[in-house]
C-alpha cells in the first residue's frame, strides 16, 4: 500500500524542520532564577564559616609556633588568635559585601536593558 502513495513533496520536511528550529530558537530566553534557595543559602553560610575558621586557625597556629620557638607561652598565641579573629571577621564582611553587590549589579543590568 505504501508503494501506491506518491512521495511527499520535498518542501514539507523542510517546512517542518524550519518550524521546529524557529520554536527552539524562541525558547532560548533566560529564565529568572530565584534570589536565594536552600542550596545557595547553604553555600553562602559555608563560605562565611570557612572564612572565620580559617582566620582563627591560621592566627592560632602562628601564635602557637612563635610561642614554642620564643618560649613566651601563652602570650603570642593569645595575640595572634585575636588577630586571626579580626582577619576572619574582615574576610566575612568583605565576602558579604561581594555577595550583596552581585544582585545589585544584575538589577542594574536589567534596568539598562529596558
C-alpha angles and dihedrals in degrees: 000000000000089000092063095055117089116242117265115263112261092238094066097067089045092051091048090050092048091050092051091046092050090049092050092049091050092056095059096092110122115252118228114253122219113261097239126357129180097270095048091045089054090051091051093050092046092052093049093048091048090052092054097042093047091053091050094046095047093045093045092046094051091047093049093049092048091048091053092046098045098030095233098131122203103357102081091043090056094045095048092042089057091046089050090051090051091049090049092051091048090052091049092052091047092049092047091052091050091051092049092048094056097065091043091054090049090050091051090050091053091049092050092051093055 
